[in-house]
């Protein structure tokens, strides 16, 4: 395999990175090969997220704990919001999978009583850290981080989410509209995008027109798109131009992936790949490095 660093065309180089990441996942988890799973020195040392967000460890825990469990139930909506607000497996295991009362989880008991005190009492028993370190999580001011997140989740759950869920089932929304509808104080743009990326896999959402084409940018994916386009890495984007350019990139990337035996990436996965590409590019050029490494090559 040609080393990524030796490829000149920026789109081909990006595609090679995507292919290399998927090859590592296949060798590691599907074939259970021993390390190393690649000859690329950066990919051997540092961890990058999978090309499909659904394959990541936290997303798979979410699927088992929330989406698969509540797929036919309106609980999936507030539970998804709460899961991504913490986005930490140990915290969410305690909130969603451990029995609280009468066989119900703490979150089920909270929804039944709509009592934020249940969440506050629970979070004080959960070992810290309560939230992910992967992206910035906001909690309501005047509280500890975990308690502040509980307050924001409670505020979100005062929205008419049951009526919203019923309306979605009758008339599935565009992803861009779902993104707007889940908005709430403390819930940033990136986190709303994560919630949409989870809920789009519900059965009634599979045929919405922008399922493949919609995404919202984060700082990393803006930098990654700049790199592929040959622009200055920190050049700002407006959301509309970013999305148009992302879809154009998708039209270039998809046939190249198909020729390698890989399927099309929807734009939310493609933007995630761009974020990881910016980390790889900075490492390649000596401008920084990812935080996560493989321990002892494992």
Protein Blocks (a to p, Z undefined) as FASTA:
>chain_A
ZZfklpmblmlmmmmmmmmmmmmmmmmmmnopacdfbfbfklmmpccddfblklpmklmm
mmmmmmmmmmmpcklmmmmmmmmmnopaklmmmmmmpcfbghiafklmmmmnopaklmmm
mmmmpccdfbdfkbccdddehiafklmmmmmmmmmmmpcfklmmmmmmmmccdfklmmmm
mgcehiafklmmmmmmmmmmpmklmmgfklmmgccddfklmmmmmmmnopafklccdfkl
mmmmmmmmmmmmmmmmmmnopacddfklmmmmmmmmmmmmmmmnopaccfbdceehZZ
